[in-house]
Amino acid sequence: MQHIHVVGGGLAGLAAAVTAAESGAAVTLYEAHRTLGGRARTAGGAHLANEGPHALYNGGPHWAWLRRRGLLGPVASVPPLEGTRFRFRRRGRLRRVPPLAMLRLARHRGPAPAGTDFLGWATRRAGEEAARTAAHYMGVALFHHDPGALSAAFVQERLRRATALPPEAHYPVGGWAGIVGRTADHARNLGVRIETGARVDAAALPGLTRTGPVIVATHLAAARALLDDPSLTWDSGRAALIDLALRSRRGDAFIVSDLDAPGWIERFTAPDPGLAPAGEELVQGQIPLAPGAPRAEGTRRAEELLDLGFPGWRDRVTWRSDALSSGRTGAVDPPGTTWRDRPAIDRGDGILLAGDQVAAPGLLSEVSFNSGIEAAVLALGRLRRPARPTAAGAGTEEP
């Protein structure tokens, strides 16, 4: 057991590779795509649109992990003027403030129960209207069509952090590509061998496990296929995505949050103007969809929010991209479950999991970092496990 193998070059895989290499292990990282980053890729070209996570929450452990290693790089916060351009759709109209009862609910500091749904718990505390608007607001962090049906503990923690003042959310300048690139360079400097365009399949897996632990840091569906393990499932969200570049117009909203149903539109050039060419603004939105609902439904709802917050946007479009994200938006916990009930990191037989749908705490991309670090620590423990001599004098691994 001389080597640690990491399958997947997203945030979880990079965090695992760096953690293992910092402890002196020999590490090889395999990424099937030509570029690293997983869902933290930033599209190239004139418009730097993030494909996955958009913000770093400075209250999370990954913020400190990146900063200690000099990997965080420049980050942008919301300019005060743009903060005044936060808008909410409520009862079909655009409003400047959310319901006061929703804000009071967000400030609740006591624990919420994991065993009941958020809508029922929040209704008992603040009334049904506040509970529904809070649940719809949380579409931004959950990509789920019905956040009120999820665990109260799960949703409330995210509601508290997503409404914190000053805001926890910060934006990596230039998108996530900078953080991914710096982390990959740091890994290489530590001796990590990074192979891109290298797909690991089930046939290759036994050969890797013979030389050391394997950390599978892919999305859960890919891990399920690679490991032929049907138990690797967990609930996630599904959303229609829309990316737009618009000719700039003074007075456009910064954010339009839909309180009538989960949905979110954000102008990312507000904190980071370099994401689009001069004279243009980059707007990205996500509209959660129920299972089986067509993407066209989400597109229609996104365009309704754009009509409210970005007047004349159709005549200003210079670039557009539409997509559907299914099962790729991180874990969501149903009532009666917590993150501890998700697929375990240690799968036995030298296989470990990392990613945003496994048993690790955190909000959004924090789960990927936390699980990657934990998987690396467990893999290092296997390498350091003392050998037990056999009668013939050969060493075998201590169980």
Backbone torsions as a table, in degrees:
resi	resn	phi	psi	omega
1	MET	NA	85.7	-172.2
2	GLN	-115.4	-5.4	-168.1
3	HIS	-139.8	152.6	170.9
4	ILE	-118.1	127.8	179.7
5	HIS	-108.4	135.7	177.9
6	VAL	-120.5	122.2	179.8
7	VAL	-103.7	109.4	-179.2
8	GLY	117.5	125.4	-175.7
9	GLY	-109.8	34.1	173.1
10	GLY	-86.3	-162.5	-178.3
11	LEU	-61.6	-41.6	-179.1
12	ALA	-65.1	-44.9	-179.2
13	GLY	-65.9	-40.6	179.2
14	LEU	-66.7	-41.6	177.8
15	ALA	-62.7	-40.0	178.5
16	ALA	-65.2	-45.0	-177.8
17	ALA	-63.5	-44.1	-180.0
18	VAL	-64.5	-46.1	-178.9
19	THR	-59.6	-44.8	-179.6
20	ALA	-67.3	-43.1	-177.5
21	ALA	-67.9	-33.8	178.7
22	GLU	-63.8	-22.8	177.6
23	SER	-93.0	7.0	173.9
24	GLY	95.2	3.4	-179.0
25	ALA	-77.0	151.5	170.0
26	ALA	-80.8	128.9	-172.9
27	VAL	-133.0	136.1	169.2
28	THR	-122.9	132.7	178.4
29	LEU	-112.2	131.0	-179.1
30	TYR	-114.3	124.3	177.5
31	GLU	-123.2	125.2	-176.0
32	ALA	-68.2	-31.5	-178.8
33	HIS	-83.8	170.0	179.1
34	ARG	-77.3	-20.3	-179.6
35	THR	-123.2	154.2	178.9
36	LEU	-87.3	168.0	173.6
37	GLY	122.9	-25.4	-177.5
38	GLY	57.6	-129.3	178.7
39	ARG	-79.9	1.9	174.9
40	ALA	-98.3	20.5	175.9
41	ARG	-72.2	149.7	172.8
42	THR	-113.9	124.4	-178.5
43	ALA	-61.0	138.4	178.5
44	GLY	-80.6	-176.6	-179.8
45	GLY	95.3	-162.7	-175.4
46	ALA	-72.9	-25.8	-176.1
47	HIS	-114.9	113.4	-173.8
48	LEU	-92.1	82.0	-178.1
49	ALA	-95.4	127.3	175.4
50	ASN	-72.9	139.0	179.6
51	GLU	-87.2	-21.3	-176.9
52	GLY	-130.2	-114.2	-176.8
53	PRO	-63.9	149.7	-177.4
54	HIS	-116.4	-28.3	-172.4
55	ALA	-133.1	151.2	170.9
56	LEU	-103.5	132.9	176.6
57	TYR	-96.9	118.3	-172.7
58	ASN	-72.8	-4.0	174.3
59	GLY	-86.7	-0.4	-176.2
60	GLY	-97.2	158.4	-176.6
61	PRO	-67.1	-25.6	-178.1
62	HIS	-69.3	-26.6	176.4
63	TRP	-59.7	-50.4	179.8
64	ALA	-66.2	-38.0	-179.5
65	TRP	-60.9	-45.6	179.2
66	LEU	-68.5	-42.5	-177.2
67	ARG	-65.2	-41.7	-179.4
68	ARG	-59.5	-29.7	-177.4
69	ARG	-97.2	4.5	-179.1
70	GLY	69.5	26.5	-175.4
71	LEU	-103.1	-10.6	-174.8
72	LEU	-66.4	-44.7	-179.4
73	GLY	70.3	-172.3	-178.2
74	PRO	-70.1	137.8	176.3
75	VAL	-129.3	149.5	-178.9
76	ALA	-111.3	142.6	171.5
77	SER	-107.5	172.9	-177.2
78	VAL	-75.2	122.4	175.7
79	PRO	-60.1	141.9	-177.3
80	PRO	-53.6	-40.6	-179.5
81	LEU	-62.9	-41.3	179.6
82	GLU	-66.2	-31.0	177.7
83	GLY	-60.2	-26.7	178.0
84	THR	-78.2	-6.4	-179.5
85	ARG	-103.7	22.7	173.2
86	PHE	-79.4	124.7	-177.0
87	ARG	-124.4	156.7	-178.8
88	PHE	-131.0	132.5	169.8
89	ARG	-90.0	124.2	179.0
90	ARG	-142.9	124.1	-176.3
91	ARG	55.6	39.4	174.0
92	GLY	80.9	-4.0	-177.9
93	ARG	-116.5	154.4	178.3
94	LEU	-86.0	129.3	-177.1
95	ARG	-128.8	159.0	-176.8
96	ARG	-89.9	-22.8	-177.4
97	VAL	-134.1	149.3	175.1
98	PRO	-82.1	171.1	177.0
99	PRO	-59.5	138.1	-178.9
100	LEU	-59.9	-36.9	-179.3
101	ALA	-63.9	-32.1	176.1
102	MET	-66.2	-40.9	178.5
103	LEU	-65.7	-38.4	176.7
104	ARG	-63.4	-40.1	177.6
105	LEU	-62.3	-41.1	-180.0
106	ALA	-64.2	-28.2	-179.0
107	ARG	-83.9	-3.7	179.9
108	HIS	-60.5	124.3	-174.5
109	ARG	-100.1	-17.0	-180.0
110	GLY	-72.1	165.6	-179.9
111	PRO	-70.1	144.4	172.0
112	ALA	-102.1	148.0	-175.6
113	PRO	-76.4	141.6	175.9
114	ALA	-79.9	-19.9	-172.0
115	GLY	-86.2	-1.7	179.6
116	THR	-127.6	163.9	-179.5
117	ASP	-78.9	154.3	-176.6
118	PHE	-63.6	-43.4	-176.0
119	LEU	-60.9	-44.9	179.9
120	GLY	-64.9	-44.7	180.0
121	TRP	-64.1	-47.2	-177.0
122	ALA	-67.6	-33.8	177.7
123	THR	-62.7	-41.1	178.9
124	ARG	-66.3	-27.5	-178.1
125	ARG	-88.7	-38.5	-168.8
126	ALA	-132.8	-1.0	-177.1
127	GLY	95.9	157.3	-172.8
128	GLU	-66.1	-39.1	-177.2
129	GLU	-63.5	-46.8	178.6
130	ALA	-63.4	-39.1	-179.4
131	ALA	-64.1	-43.5	-178.9
132	ARG	-68.7	-41.6	179.5
133	THR	-65.8	-37.5	177.4
134	ALA	-64.7	-42.3	178.8
135	ALA	-63.0	-43.8	179.7
136	HIS	-65.7	-39.1	177.9
137	TYR	-57.0	-34.8	-175.2
138	MET	-76.9	1.5	170.9
139	GLY	-56.3	-27.5	-178.2
140	VAL	-64.4	-32.1	-175.8
141	ALA	-104.0	-6.3	-173.3
142	LEU	-121.0	-19.8	-177.8
143	PHE	52.9	32.7	-174.2
144	HIS	-118.7	140.8	-174.7
145	HIS	-74.2	-17.2	-176.9
146	ASP	-143.4	70.6	-179.4
147	PRO	-59.4	-26.8	179.8
148	GLY	-63.8	-21.1	-179.7
149	ALA	-85.8	-4.2	-178.0
150	LEU	-88.5	173.3	-179.2
151	SER	-56.7	133.8	178.8
152	ALA	-61.1	-40.9	179.5
153	ALA	-63.1	-40.8	-178.6
154	PHE	-64.6	-48.0	-176.4
155	VAL	-72.7	-41.9	-175.3
156	GLN	-63.2	-40.3	177.9
157	GLU	-58.9	-42.0	-178.7
158	ARG	-73.6	-34.9	176.0
159	LEU	-62.5	-44.1	-179.7
160	ARG	-61.5	-43.9	-176.8
161	ARG	-75.5	-34.1	-178.1
162	ALA	-74.6	-16.1	179.4
163	THR	-112.7	11.6	-177.4
164	ALA	-63.2	147.4	174.1
165	LEU	-127.0	127.8	-4.6
166	PRO	-64.6	157.2	-175.1
167	PRO	-59.8	137.2	174.0
168	GLU	-74.5	-26.0	-173.6
169	ALA	-71.9	128.4	173.2
170	HIS	-130.6	159.0	-171.3
171	TYR	-118.7	121.1	175.2
172	PRO	-60.6	121.7	-177.7
173	VAL	-62.8	129.6	-177.5
174	GLY	83.2	6.7	-178.5
175	GLY	87.1	-176.5	-176.1
176	TRP	-74.1	-13.3	-176.1
177	ALA	-58.1	-35.9	-179.8
178	GLY	-64.6	-45.7	179.1
179	ILE	-64.7	-42.4	179.1
180	VAL	-62.2	-45.1	-179.3
181	GLY	-64.1	-43.7	179.2
182	ARG	-64.7	-40.2	-179.6
183	THR	-66.9	-40.2	177.5
184	ALA	-64.1	-42.3	178.0
185	ASP	-63.0	-41.4	178.0
186	HIS	-61.6	-42.2	178.2
187	ALA	-61.1	-44.8	179.3
188	ARG	-62.7	-40.3	178.8
189	ASN	-64.1	-26.1	176.2
190	LEU	-82.2	-4.1	179.0
191	GLY	101.3	5.0	178.5
192	VAL	-68.7	131.1	173.9
193	ARG	-90.0	119.7	-178.0
194	ILE	-110.7	121.1	179.3
195	GLU	-114.8	112.0	175.6
196	THR	-94.2	159.6	-174.5
197	GLY	65.7	24.8	-176.2
198	ALA	-118.1	97.8	-178.9
199	ARG	-89.3	126.4	176.8
200	VAL	-96.2	122.7	178.6
201	ASP	-110.9	178.6	-176.1
202	ALA	-61.8	-31.7	-179.7
203	ALA	-68.3	-31.4	-177.9
204	ALA	-84.6	-17.8	-173.6
205	LEU	-60.8	-45.3	-179.9
206	PRO	-58.6	-35.8	178.3
207	GLY	-64.1	-34.6	178.1
208	LEU	-72.0	-44.2	-176.2
209	THR	-65.9	-21.3	177.4
210	ARG	-69.5	-20.8	-177.7
211	THR	-108.4	-3.0	177.9
212	GLY	159.4	174.6	179.8
213	PRO	-62.7	151.2	177.5
214	VAL	-120.8	124.2	175.8
215	ILE	-100.7	114.6	179.8
216	VAL	-93.2	102.9	-174.7
217	ALA	-111.2	55.8	178.6
218	THR	-114.1	175.2	172.1
219	HIS	-68.1	159.7	-166.4
220	LEU	-63.5	-35.4	180.0
221	ALA	-63.6	-40.3	178.3
222	ALA	-68.1	-39.0	177.3
223	ALA	-64.4	-38.6	178.9
224	ARG	-60.6	-42.5	179.4
225	ALA	-71.1	-42.9	-178.1
226	LEU	-63.1	-42.2	-175.8
227	LEU	-93.0	-3.1	-177.6
228	ASP	50.1	50.6	-175.9
229	ASP	-125.6	97.1	-177.2
230	PRO	-65.6	-12.2	179.4
231	SER	-76.4	-9.8	-177.4
232	LEU	-82.8	74.9	177.7
233	THR	-135.9	152.5	172.7
234	TRP	-163.4	153.3	179.8
235	ASP	-66.7	144.4	175.8
236	SER	-144.0	-177.4	-179.9
237	GLY	-102.4	171.6	179.5
238	ARG	-143.0	130.9	-173.0
239	ALA	-148.2	147.4	168.6
240	ALA	-84.7	132.9	-177.8
241	LEU	-112.9	142.9	177.0
242	ILE	-137.2	130.8	177.2
243	ASP	-122.8	130.4	-177.5
244	LEU	-136.0	141.9	163.4
245	ALA	-109.7	127.4	-178.5
246	LEU	-121.0	147.2	168.5
247	ARG	-64.2	134.2	-171.9
248	SER	-61.8	144.5	176.4
249	ARG	-139.7	127.2	179.3
250	ARG	-65.0	133.4	177.4
251	GLY	99.1	-2.2	176.0
252	ASP	-61.0	150.0	176.0
253	ALA	-64.9	154.3	169.7
254	PHE	-83.9	-49.4	179.7
255	ILE	-136.6	141.4	167.3
256	VAL	-120.9	111.9	178.3
257	SER	-102.2	125.9	-178.6
258	ASP	-86.7	116.0	176.7
259	LEU	-97.3	-3.3	175.2
260	ASP	-85.2	-24.0	177.0
261	ALA	-164.5	155.2	-177.3
262	PRO	-60.9	130.9	178.4
263	GLY	174.5	153.9	-170.8
264	TRP	-155.6	133.7	173.7
265	ILE	-126.8	134.4	-176.9
266	GLU	-140.0	138.8	176.3
267	ARG	-95.6	100.0	-172.1
268	PHE	-76.9	-14.9	174.8
269	THR	-77.0	-5.4	175.4
270	ALA	-63.1	-52.4	175.9
271	PRO	-83.5	-23.8	-174.5
272	ASP	-136.2	83.6	-175.2
273	PRO	-61.6	-22.5	-177.2
274	GLY	-71.3	-1.4	179.4
275	LEU	-73.8	-13.3	-180.0
276	ALA	-140.8	158.5	177.6
277	PRO	-60.8	160.1	178.4
278	ALA	-56.2	137.2	-179.9
279	GLY	86.5	0.9	178.7
280	GLU	-126.0	159.0	176.4
281	GLU	-129.5	142.0	-179.8
282	LEU	-98.3	121.6	-179.3
283	VAL	-119.4	130.1	178.5
284	GLN	-130.5	144.0	-179.3
285	GLY	-142.2	158.3	175.1
286	GLN	-140.4	134.0	-179.5
287	ILE	-123.3	108.3	179.2
288	PRO	-61.2	142.9	-178.3
289	LEU	-125.3	143.3	173.9
290	ALA	-69.7	156.0	176.8
291	PRO	-54.2	130.9	178.6
292	GLY	86.9	-13.8	179.4
293	ALA	-70.7	139.8	-177.3
294	PRO	-74.1	153.4	178.0
295	ARG	-59.9	-32.0	-179.2
296	ALA	-57.9	-32.4	178.5
297	GLU	-64.2	-44.0	178.1
298	GLY	-66.2	-39.5	177.9
299	THR	-61.6	-41.9	178.8
300	ARG	-60.9	-45.9	-179.3
301	ARG	-66.5	-37.8	177.1
302	ALA	-61.7	-41.3	-179.0
303	GLU	-68.6	-30.2	174.6
304	GLU	-64.5	-41.2	177.3
305	LEU	-66.8	-37.9	177.3
306	LEU	-64.1	-39.4	177.8
307	ASP	-59.2	-35.6	-178.6
308	LEU	-75.6	-45.2	-171.4
309	GLY	-98.0	-14.1	-174.8
310	PHE	-136.0	71.1	-175.6
311	PRO	-54.5	137.1	178.9
312	GLY	70.2	20.9	-173.5
313	TRP	-64.1	-32.5	-177.5
314	ARG	-61.3	-34.5	-179.4
315	ASP	-82.1	-5.4	-176.5
316	ARG	-109.6	0.6	-175.1
317	VAL	-69.5	128.3	173.5
318	THR	-112.9	-14.2	-180.0
319	TRP	-162.6	143.3	-179.5
320	ARG	-149.4	144.1	174.3
321	SER	-142.9	133.3	177.7
322	ASP	-120.7	144.3	-179.1
323	ALA	-152.6	169.0	175.3
324	LEU	-124.9	125.4	179.0
325	SER	-108.0	118.1	-176.3
326	SER	-128.0	122.1	178.0
327	GLY	67.1	20.5	-175.9
328	ARG	-127.1	24.1	-172.5
329	THR	-117.9	21.9	178.6
330	GLY	88.4	165.2	-176.3
331	ALA	-74.4	144.9	167.4
332	VAL	-124.6	137.4	-172.9
333	ASP	-100.9	116.9	174.8
334	PRO	-68.9	164.5	176.5
335	PRO	-55.5	143.0	-179.8
336	GLY	86.6	2.9	179.4
337	THR	-129.7	161.0	170.6
338	THR	-134.4	-179.3	178.9
339	TRP	-60.0	-24.5	-179.4
340	ARG	-68.0	-18.3	-179.2
341	ASP	-88.1	-8.7	178.4
342	ARG	-70.5	169.8	179.4
343	PRO	-51.7	130.2	-175.9
344	ALA	-66.4	149.0	177.7
345	ILE	-66.8	-45.5	-178.5
346	ASP	-86.9	111.6	-178.6
347	ARG	-96.2	-1.6	-177.7
348	GLY	83.0	165.9	178.2
349	ASP	56.6	32.6	176.1
350	GLY	78.1	12.5	-179.9
351	ILE	-108.4	131.3	176.9
352	LEU	-129.8	151.8	-179.2
353	LEU	-110.8	149.6	170.2
354	ALA	-146.3	152.6	-179.2
355	GLY	148.2	-174.3	-173.4
356	ASP	-94.9	10.0	176.7
357	GLN	-125.7	21.3	-178.3
358	VAL	-112.4	179.7	-171.5
359	ALA	-76.7	82.2	175.6
360	ALA	-151.2	147.3	-178.9
361	PRO	-81.4	171.1	173.9
362	GLY	126.8	171.1	-179.3
363	LEU	-112.9	127.7	176.8
364	LEU	53.4	-123.6	-173.8
365	SER	-66.1	-14.6	178.2
366	GLU	-59.6	-34.4	-179.7
367	VAL	-61.9	-40.4	179.4
368	SER	-62.8	-47.2	178.9
369	PHE	-62.3	-49.0	-176.9
370	ASN	-61.3	-41.8	-178.9
371	SER	-71.4	-36.7	177.8
372	GLY	-63.0	-43.0	179.3
373	ILE	-65.7	-44.8	179.6
374	GLU	-63.4	-41.5	178.5
375	ALA	-62.1	-39.3	179.0
376	ALA	-65.9	-40.9	178.9
377	VAL	-61.9	-43.4	178.4
378	LEU	-65.5	-38.9	178.1
379	ALA	-64.9	-41.2	177.4
380	LEU	-62.1	-37.2	177.5
381	GLY	-61.5	-35.7	177.6
382	ARG	-69.2	-38.2	179.2
383	LEU	-65.7	-34.1	-174.4
384	ARG	-88.7	-5.4	-177.4
385	ARG	-63.2	129.4	-176.4
386	PRO	-66.0	150.7	178.2
387	ALA	-82.7	147.3	178.1
388	ARG	-106.7	118.2	-177.5
389	PRO	-65.8	143.0	175.6
390	THR	-95.7	175.1	-179.5
391	ALA	-62.1	-29.0	-179.2
392	ALA	-87.3	0.0	178.4
393	GLY	91.3	-2.1	179.2
394	ALA	-83.0	152.8	-179.9
395	GLY	-90.4	139.5	171.7
396	THR	-128.1	158.8	-177.6
397	GLU	-69.2	136.3	175.2
398	GLU	-70.8	126.7	-179.5
399	PRO	-69.7	NA	NA
